[in-house]
Amino acid sequence: MSGTDDRIGNPGVPGGALEGLRVIDLTMMLAGPYASMMLADQGADVIKVEPPGGDGTRRIGPHLPGGLTQDEGGYGGYFASINRNKRSLVLDLKSETGLAALKRMVARADILIENYRHGVMERLGLDDATLWAANPQLVHVSIRGFGDSAGGDSPYADWPAYDPVSQAMGGLMGITGPRGGPPTKVGPGVGDIAPAMFAAFGALAATFRAHRTGQGERVDISMVDSVLAMCERIIFQYSASGTSPVPEGNGHPLLSPFGLFEAADGFVTIAIPKDDFWARFVKLIGRPELAKVPEFATNTARLKNAAAVEEVVTGWTRARSRAEIAGVIGGQIPFGPVMTAEDIFADPHFHARGMLAEVPISGAERPLHVANTPVRMAHAAHGVRQPAPLTDEHADAILTEFGFTPDEIAGLRPAPADPPQTE
């Protein structure tokens, strides 16, 4: 960054809020790449260091017709979505030359982010003492299922973890599902994405400190902890009441009505957190007397009579289409239809906000849509600007920027495969 005299020129997006920030990205799967994607979307130069053969998630579909396969250096939709705006370099960190090259790069970077299992960085010879010897200002961010030693030694530190594990142990599944029914997994990979968001925030907070003090920092993110932080309500509820919260179906344990209701052609959400919204709602649906009925007049009363409240609301919504409901209460009461991906593509909001970004896929018949960043800036450049890189696509440019000679670059390139034998 600008505060470091020997920092190399940054090819990140001009005018991005994080322009000048250099990130070495050793992550794979979802949590780590999503975190580094958030930085790249705001202009950081994120260098994705991949193992020989590339990140395994390149193989995960769906694939656009005609797009390059993994064997051709390409990727499917999974990889394309969360690795946009990055550059790719293949290094074999199990080799002396690959490891030495990474250490040279670390010396001139701001952030190193990785999501290896517990102990892998140490086995690679990339412990914090070694990293800080190379770069005293480096911010090292790790994302692990149960964290690392920097934030407290978990008894589960060696357990592998993926999204459903962190959803389960972080408390999310325990409050999700039908009333009286089994716990339910939330659809998107929030067990990965919540820690990714905390990791991106932690990376920037630590970098701000590092450039203020000249001292590097260690950011230790646990996937399970991150989900628990997202489920903060269950902690204060249990502390105050001594009772563990349970699945509440499509309602809310503290507010009524507040949740999902059936319509004639699908479902809608209605959220009434305040009594004046209730009074407005019942007036709009032609039942103004319900604003003064003692059983319904206050949120406390409505909670005690939640079944009757839901019967009133559902009785009205079930007889109307989502569009008809929107025509009556849209803009007046917190409300929204439950949308499918098809609905989202057709809705003007997401087009007006630029949330359906198109990226070209090498060889494919058409671009791929990916979800754009919701972090909008009034003046700084942001969002999806370029597709996810092909495997090792930017190797020569990256290594040259870091001062490697042509001979050194040639020595880091994989040996050419032997030609197939013919009879």
N, C-alpha and C positions, 0 to 999 in steps of 0.2 A: 504493500500500500504506500501512499504518498509519504507516510511518516518514516519509512525505512529506506535509507539511501541506496542500498544495493538491490532493491527490488527490481525485477525485470519488467519490461513493458508488458502491459496486460492487453490481450486481444478481446477481452470481454466487451459486452455491448456498450457502445458510447452513450453516455448519459444515464446509464442504469444507476440506481441508488447504491449498488454494491460494486460499481466499476472500480477496478484496481484491486479487488479482493481475489486472491489466488487460493484455490481449494484443491487439495489432492484427495480424490475420492476412491477409496478401496472397497466400497460397499457393493452388495449384490442383493437380490430378492427385492423386497418392497420398502421396509422401514428406512434403511440407509439411503437408497437411491431417491426416495421421496424427499428426504431431508436435504440432500444436495441439490435436487431439482428446485426446491424452494429458493435456494441461494442463487442458482443459475438463472431462474426466472427474473430475478431482480438485478442481473448484470454481472454477477461474479463469474470469473473464469474457472469453471469446474472441469478438472482433468480426470476423466474416469480411467483409472488404471485397472486393466482387465488381465486375467490370467491367460496363458496360451489357450487358444480356442475360443476365447471370449466369455463373457458373462453367460451362465447357463440359462438365464431367463430370456435370452434372445430366442430360444426355441419355443417359448410358450405363445400360443395363438390368442385370438384368431389372426390369420394372415390374410392380407389383401391379395386378390388374384394377380399373379405376375410379380409379386414382390420377391426380393432375394431371400433365399433360405439361409439358415444359420451357416451351413457349409459354404455358402457364397459370401459370408460376412454380413448377412442381413439380420432381420429380426421380425418378431410378431408384434401384435398390438400392445401386449403387456410391457415389453421393453420400450417400445416407441413412446408410450404415454409418459413414463416417469424418468426417461433419460434424455429428453429434449434439451436443447441449449447447452449440451456438454460436448467435450472433445474426448476422443478415445486414444489410449496408448496401451499396448500390450507389453507387460513386463513379467518375467518369470521370477517371482520373489523367492522361489526355492533355489535359485541359482545365485552364485556370488555376484555375477555381473548385474543381474536384475536388481538384487537388493542394494548394491552399491549405487546404482542409478537412482533408485528411489530416494536414498539418503541424500544424494546431491540435490534432488528436486525439493525435498523437505526443507533443506537449508534456505530455500528462497520462496517458501510458501507461507501463507497466513494460517491455514487450517488444514488439518488432516482428519478425515472422518472415515470410520470403519465400523463394520458390524460383524466381525469375526466372533467365534465362540471364545469363551473365557480361556485365557492362557495362550491363544494363538499368536498374538503380537509378541509376547515374550519369547515364544519358541522361534519366531522369525528373527529375533534379535532387534526388535523394534519397540522395546520397553520405553517408558517415558524418559528415563535417564539418558538413553541413547538418542531419542528424538530431540530432547532439549540440548544435548551436547552439539547436535547439528544445527539447531535453531532455538535459541533461548526464548524467543517470542512465540513459538508455535503453540497454537491451540489444538489439542488432541481431543477429538470427540469420538466416543464409542457408544454404540447401541447394542445392548445384549438383553437376553430374556430377563435376567434377574440382576443386571448391573455388574459392576466390576468393583475391585477393592477400593478405588478412590472414594466411592460413595457409601461404603459399608459392605462388609463381606456377608453375602447371603448364603444360607445353608444349601440353596439350590443353584449356586453359581455355575456349576458344571452341567446343569440340565439344559438341553436344547429347548428352544421355544419358538413357536410361530404364532400367528394371529389368534387361532382359537385358544391356545394356552393362555395368552395374556388377557384375552376377553374373559376367560373362565376365572383365573386366579386374581385378576384385578377387580372383580366384583360386577362386571358389566352383565354377564349372562345371568347372574343371580337375581337381577331385577328386571330381566327382559323375558317376555313370554306372556301367555294367557294367564288370567287370574286363576290361581289354584292349579296351574299346569306346570310342565317341566320348564327348566331354563332354556333360553333360545339364543342362538348365535345371531349377532347383528350382521346384516348382509355385507356391507363393505368391510374391508380389512382394517377396521379402526384399531385393532390390536397392534398393527404396524404403523398406521398413519398418525395416531396420537403421539407415540414416541418420536416419530419423524418430526412432527411440529415442535415438540419440546427440544429436540436436538438442534433444529435450525435456530430456534430462539436462544438456546444455550450457547451455540457457536458464536452468534453475533454479540451476545452479552459478554462472553469471555474475550472475544477479539477487541471489543471496545476497551476492556480493562487492560489487555495485553499492550495495546498501542498507547495507553495512557501511562502505564507503569514500566513497560519494557520487559515484563515478566510473562512467560507463557502460562498456560492454564490447561487443566484436565477437566473435561466435561463428561460425566458418567451418567448415561441414560439407561434406565431399566424399562423394558417394555411393560412389565407388569405394574411397576410403579406409575407409569404414565397413564395406564388405563384407570388405576385407582384414583389418580388426581382428577381424571375426567369424570369419575363417579363420586365426586366429593360429597354429594348429598347423603350417601349411605353412611358416611362416617359420623357426621353430626347427628343424623337421625338415631343411629345406634347409641351414640354417646349420651344423648339426651333421654332416650326412652328405654334403652336396654333391650330393644327388640330389633332383630335384623329385618331390614326391608325385603320384600319378596316381589315377584313379578306382579305388575299392576295392569296387565293387559294393555289396552290402548288408552287407558286413563292416566291420572296423575294422583299420587298419594296426598298431595297438599292443596290441589286446586280442582274445582269442578264448576262447569264442564271444561275439560282440557284434554283433547285427544282426537281420536279417530271416530268418524261416524259414517254409516252407510248411506250412499245416495242411490238414486235409481239406476245410474250407469257407472258405478264405481264407489269410491270413497273420498271423503273430504276431511280436513282437519279444522277444528274450531277450538280456539284457545281463549278462555275468558278468565283472566287472572284478577279482575277487579269487579266490584259490584255494579259500577256504572256501566260497564260493558254488558253485564247481564240485563240490566234495565233496558239498554238500547237494543239488545238482541231480541228480547221477548216482544218489544214494541214492533220491531221490523217484521217478525213472523206472525204478528196479529194476536199475540197473547200478552198484552201489557199488564194484565192483572197479576201475572206471575212474578212481577217485580216486587210486589208487596205481600205475597203469601209468606208467612213466617218460615215455612220449611224451605223456601227458595231465596229469600231476600238477601242473605249474606253467604259468603263463601263457606264459613263454618257450618251454616245450616245445610248448604248444598252438599258439602262433603258427607254429612251424616245421612243425607237422603240421595246419595249419588245415583243409585239405581233408578229412582223416580226422575231425577234430572236427565239422565241419559235417555230414558224413555220419551220424555218430552222432546228432546233435541232430535233423537233418531226418528221419532214419529213424523217430524217435519221434514228432515233431510231425505228420508227414504222415499218420499212421494215426489221428489224433484231430481232433476238431472244436476250434474255438477255446474253446468252453465247457468241453469235457473237459480241455483243457490247463490252463485257468484253475483247474479244480477240483483239479488235482494240484499245480501250482507257484505259483498265484496267492497273493500275500502271503508267499511263501517265497523266491522268486527274482525279481529285477527282470524284469518281464514285462508285456506289454500287447498286446492284439489290435490289428491295423491296422483303424482305423475309417473308414467313409465318413461323409458328413454325415448320412445316414439313421440310422446307428448312433449318432452323437453325440446326435441329437435323442431317441433312445430310451434313452440311458444315464443312470442316476440321478445319477452324479457331476456332470454339467454342470447338471442342474436344482438339485441341492443347493447348488452353488456360484454359482448365478444367472448362468451364462455365456451363456444364451440369452435376451437381453433383447428385449422387444417394444416397438416404437415405432409410434404411429399414423401413418398416411400419409393426408394430406388427400384425401378422396373415395374412398379405397380401400375394398374390401369387408371387409378384415381388417387387423390390424396386420402389420408386417414384423418378423421376427427379425433382430437383428444381434448380433455377438459383443461381449459386455460386456468391461469392463476386468478384467484379472487382478490389478491392483494393489488389494488390499483393505486397508481401514483398520479398526482395532478401534473407533475413536471418531469419526473424521472421515467426513462424507458423501462418497460416491464413486459412480462408475458412471454408467450411462445414465439420464438423468432426463427428457430432452425430445427430440423428434425434430429432425432437421436442419431448418434454417429454410427457408422459402420465399424466393424471390428478393426481396431488399429488405424482408423482412418487418418488421424492427425499426428501419427508417430513422428515423422521427420520434422514437421513444423514445431511440435512441442519440444523435442529434444534439442533442436537447434536453438530455440529460445532460451533453454536452460544451459547453453554453452557447450553442448556435446559436439565434437568434431565429426566429420563424415565417417572417419574410420571407426570412431566409438559407436556411432549410430549403427553402422553395418554390423558391428560385433554384438549388438543387442537384438538384432532382427532374427526371427526364427530361421533355422536352416531350411532350405527348400526341400520339399518332399521328393522322394525318389520317384521317377516316372514309372507308371505301371509296366510290369513285365509282359511281353508278348511272345508268343511262340513262333 
